[in-house]
Amino acid sequence: MFGIFLALILLIFGIFLKVTKDPGFAASKRFSWLFIVIGILTLAGKLIIMYQKGQL
């Protein structure tokens, strides 16, 4: 469950970086797609592993 939580945090942070207008995050804004993709892949992978183990 901790892995799912971390994947969701990465996904939410990536979306936050994508939509924020705060100038403090301007340098990190280009990494938003990276966080979004890593969050989606990690979440999907964790759910697939849990399903195969019968925990889901």
DSSP file (Angstrom, degrees, kcal/mol; ACC not computed):
  #  RESIDUE AA STRUCTURE BP1 BP2  ACC     N-H-->O    O-->H-N    N-H-->O    O-->H-N    TCO  KAPPA ALPHA  PHI   PSI    X-CA   Y-CA   Z-CA
    1    1 A M     >        0   0    0      0, 0.0     4,-2.1     0, 0.0     5,-0.1   0.000 360.0 360.0 360.0 -30.0    0.0    0.0    0.0
    2    2 A F  H  >  +     0   0    0      1,-0.2     4,-2.4     2,-0.2     5,-0.2   0.884 360.0  53.3 -65.4 -36.7    2.9    2.3    0.6
    3    3 A G  H  > S+     0   0    0      2,-0.2     4,-2.2     1,-0.2    -1,-0.2   0.875 108.0  49.9 -64.6 -38.0    4.0    2.0   -3.0
    4    4 A I  H  > S+     0   0    0      2,-0.2     4,-2.3     1,-0.2    -1,-0.2   0.910 110.1  51.1 -65.9 -41.9    0.6    3.0   -4.2
    5    5 A F  H  X S+     0   0    0     -4,-2.1     4,-2.2     1,-0.2    -2,-0.2   0.924 111.1  47.4 -61.1 -45.5    0.6    6.0   -1.9
    6    6 A L  H  X S+     0   0    0     -4,-2.4     4,-2.4     1,-0.2    -1,-0.2   0.885 110.5  52.2 -64.5 -38.8    4.0    7.1   -3.2
    7    7 A A  H  X S+     0   0    0     -4,-2.2     4,-2.3     1,-0.2    -1,-0.2   0.903 110.1  48.8 -64.0 -40.5    2.9    6.6   -6.9
    8    8 A L  H  X S+     0   0    0     -4,-2.3     4,-2.8     2,-0.2     5,-0.2   0.889 109.4  52.4 -66.1 -38.4   -0.1    8.8   -6.2
    9    9 A I  H  X S+     0   0    0     -4,-2.2     4,-2.6     2,-0.2    -2,-0.2   0.923 110.3  48.1 -62.9 -44.0    2.0   11.4   -4.6
   10   10 A L  H  X S+     0   0    0     -4,-2.4     4,-2.2     2,-0.2    -2,-0.2   0.914 113.3  48.2 -61.4 -42.8    4.4   11.5   -7.7
   11   11 A L  H  X S+     0   0    0     -4,-2.3     4,-2.1     2,-0.2    -2,-0.2   0.928 113.3  46.3 -63.9 -46.0    1.4   11.7  -10.0
   12   12 A I  H  X S+     0   0    0     -4,-2.8     4,-2.5     1,-0.2    -2,-0.2   0.895 112.2  51.1 -65.0 -40.2   -0.2   14.5   -8.0
   13   13 A F  H  X S+     0   0    0     -4,-2.6     4,-2.6    -5,-0.2    -1,-0.2   0.890 109.3  51.1 -65.1 -38.7    3.0   16.4   -7.8
   14   14 A G  H  X S+     0   0    0     -4,-2.2     4,-1.8     2,-0.2    -2,-0.2   0.908 111.5  46.6 -63.5 -42.2    3.5   16.1  -11.5
   15   15 A I  H  X S+     0   0    0     -4,-2.1     4,-1.9     2,-0.2    -2,-0.2   0.901 111.0  53.2 -65.9 -40.4    0.1   17.5  -12.2
   16   16 A F  H  X S+     0   0    0     -4,-2.5     4,-1.8     1,-0.2    -2,-0.2   0.931 109.0  48.6 -59.3 -46.1    0.7   20.3   -9.7
   17   17 A L  H  < S+     0   0    0     -4,-2.6    -1,-0.2     1,-0.2    -2,-0.2   0.872 109.9  53.7 -61.7 -35.9    3.9   21.2  -11.5
   18   18 A K  H  < S+     0   0    0     -4,-1.8    -1,-0.2     1,-0.2    -2,-0.2   0.882 118.3  32.3 -66.5 -38.8    2.0   21.2  -14.8
   19   19 A V  H  < S+     0   0    0     -4,-1.9    -1,-0.2    -5,-0.1    -2,-0.2   0.576  92.3 108.2 -99.8 -10.0   -0.7   23.6  -13.7
   20   20 A T     <  -     0   0    0     -4,-1.8    -4,-0.0    -5,-0.2     9,-0.0  -0.356  44.8-167.5 -73.3 149.1    1.0   25.9  -11.2
   21   21 A K        +     0   0    0     -2,-0.1    -1,-0.1     3,-0.0     5,-0.1   0.275  45.8 128.4-111.9   5.7    1.8   29.5  -12.1
   22   22 A D    >   -     0   0    0      1,-0.2     3,-1.3     3,-0.1     4,-0.2  -0.468  56.3-144.2 -67.0 126.5    4.1   30.0   -9.1
   23   23 A P  G >  S+     0   0    0      0, 0.0     3,-1.0     0, 0.0     4,-0.3   0.714  95.2  69.6 -67.4 -18.1    7.5   31.5  -10.3
   24   24 A G  G 3  S+     0   0    0      1,-0.2     3,-0.3     2,-0.1     4,-0.1   0.777 101.9  44.7 -68.0 -26.3    9.3   29.4   -7.7
   25   25 A F  G <> S+     0   0    0     -3,-1.3     4,-0.8     1,-0.2     3,-0.5   0.311  82.9 102.8 -97.6   7.1    8.5   26.2   -9.6
   26   26 A A  T <4 S+     0   0    0     -3,-1.0     3,-0.5     1,-0.2     4,-0.3   0.862  80.0  50.7 -61.3 -37.0    9.4   27.6  -13.0
   27   27 A A  T  4 S+     0   0    0     -4,-0.3     3,-0.3    -3,-0.3    -1,-0.2   0.810 115.1  43.1 -71.5 -28.2   12.8   25.8  -13.1
   28   28 A S  T >4 S+     0   0    0     -3,-0.5     3,-1.6     1,-0.2    -1,-0.2   0.467  86.5  94.8 -94.5  -2.9   11.2   22.5  -12.3
   29   29 A K  G >< S+     0   0    0     -4,-0.8     3,-1.4    -3,-0.5     4,-0.3   0.800  75.9  62.2 -62.1 -29.8    8.2   22.9  -14.5
   30   30 A R  G 3  S+     0   0    0     -3,-0.3     3,-0.4    -4,-0.3     4,-0.3   0.689  96.7  60.5 -71.5 -16.0    9.9   20.9  -17.4
   31   31 A F  G <> S+     0   0    0     -3,-1.6     4,-2.1     1,-0.2    -1,-0.3   0.402  75.5  97.1 -88.7   2.8   10.0   17.8  -15.2
   32   32 A S  H <> S+     0   0    0     -3,-1.4     4,-2.2     1,-0.2    -1,-0.2   0.902  82.5  49.2 -61.7 -41.9    6.2   17.7  -14.8
   33   33 A W  H  > S+     0   0    0     -3,-0.4     4,-2.7    -4,-0.3     5,-0.2   0.872 108.1  55.5 -65.1 -35.4    5.8   15.1  -17.5
   34   34 A L  H  > S+     0   0    0     -4,-0.3     4,-2.6     2,-0.2     5,-0.2   0.936 110.1  44.5 -61.2 -47.6    8.5   13.0  -16.0
   35   35 A F  H  X S+     0   0    0     -4,-2.1     4,-2.3     2,-0.2    -2,-0.2   0.885 113.7  50.9 -65.0 -38.8    6.7   12.9  -12.6
   36   36 A I  H  X S+     0   0    0     -4,-2.2     4,-2.3    -5,-0.2    -2,-0.2   0.937 113.5  43.9 -64.5 -46.9    3.4   12.2  -14.3
   37   37 A V  H  X S+     0   0    0     -4,-2.7     4,-2.8     2,-0.2     5,-0.3   0.922 114.7  48.5 -65.9 -44.8    4.7    9.3  -16.4
   38   38 A I  H  X S+     0   0    0     -4,-2.6     4,-2.5    -5,-0.2     5,-0.2   0.906 112.0  50.4 -62.7 -40.6    6.7    7.8  -13.5
   39   39 A G  H  X S+     0   0    0     -4,-2.3     4,-2.3    -5,-0.2    -2,-0.2   0.917 113.0  45.0 -62.9 -44.1    3.6    8.0  -11.2
   40   40 A I  H  X S+     0   0    0     -4,-2.3     4,-2.7     2,-0.2     5,-0.2   0.933 115.5  46.4 -66.9 -46.0    1.3    6.3  -13.8
   41   41 A L  H  X S+     0   0    0     -4,-2.8     4,-2.6     2,-0.2     5,-0.2   0.908 114.7  47.0 -64.3 -41.7    3.8    3.5  -14.6
   42   42 A T  H  X S+     0   0    0     -4,-2.5     4,-2.6    -5,-0.3     5,-0.2   0.916 113.6  47.9 -66.3 -42.9    4.6    2.9  -10.9
   43   43 A L  H  X S+     0   0    0     -4,-2.3     4,-2.2    -5,-0.2    -2,-0.2   0.928 114.4  45.9 -63.7 -45.4    0.9    2.8  -10.0
   44   44 A A  H  X S+     0   0    0     -4,-2.7     4,-2.3     2,-0.2    -2,-0.2   0.919 114.2  48.7 -64.3 -43.5    0.0    0.5  -12.8
   45   45 A G  H  X S+     0   0    0     -4,-2.6     4,-2.5    -5,-0.2    -2,-0.2   0.914 111.3  49.1 -62.9 -43.9    2.9   -1.8  -12.1
   46   46 A K  H  X S+     0   0    0     -4,-2.6     4,-2.4     1,-0.2    -1,-0.2   0.903 111.9  48.9 -63.9 -41.1    2.1   -2.0   -8.4
   47   47 A L  H  X S+     0   0    0     -4,-2.2     4,-2.1    -5,-0.2    -1,-0.2   0.889 111.4  49.8 -66.9 -38.4   -1.5   -2.8   -9.1
   48   48 A I  H  X S+     0   0    0     -4,-2.3     4,-2.4     2,-0.2    -2,-0.2   0.925 111.9  48.0 -65.1 -44.3   -0.6   -5.5  -11.6
   49   49 A I  H  X S+     0   0    0     -4,-2.5     4,-1.8     1,-0.2    -2,-0.2   0.916 112.5  48.7 -63.0 -42.9    1.8   -7.1   -9.1
   50   50 A M  H  X>S+     0   0    0     -4,-2.4     5,-2.3     1,-0.2     6,-0.9   0.879 111.1  50.6 -65.1 -36.4   -0.8   -7.0   -6.4
   51   51 A Y  H ><5S+     0   0    0     -4,-2.1     3,-0.6     4,-0.2    -2,-0.2   0.904 109.9  49.8 -67.2 -41.0   -3.4   -8.5   -8.7
   52   52 A Q  H 3<5S+     0   0    0     -4,-2.4    -1,-0.2     1,-0.2    -2,-0.2   0.826 110.5  49.8 -68.2 -30.9   -1.0  -11.4   -9.7
   53   53 A K  H 3<5S-     0   0    0     -4,-1.8    -1,-0.2    -5,-0.2    -2,-0.2   0.596 115.1-117.5 -81.4 -10.4   -0.2  -12.1   -6.0
   54   54 A G  T <<5S+     0   0    0     -3,-0.6    -3,-0.2    -4,-0.6    -2,-0.1   0.664  82.4 119.2  83.7  17.2   -3.9  -12.2   -5.2
   55   55 A Q      <       0   0    0     -5,-2.3    -4,-0.2    -6,-0.2    -5,-0.1   0.542 360.0 360.0 -89.3  -8.4   -3.7   -9.2   -2.8
   56   56 A L              0   0    0     -6,-0.9    -1,-0.2    -5,-0.1    -5,-0.1   0.410 360.0 360.0-107.6 360.0   -6.1   -7.1   -4.8
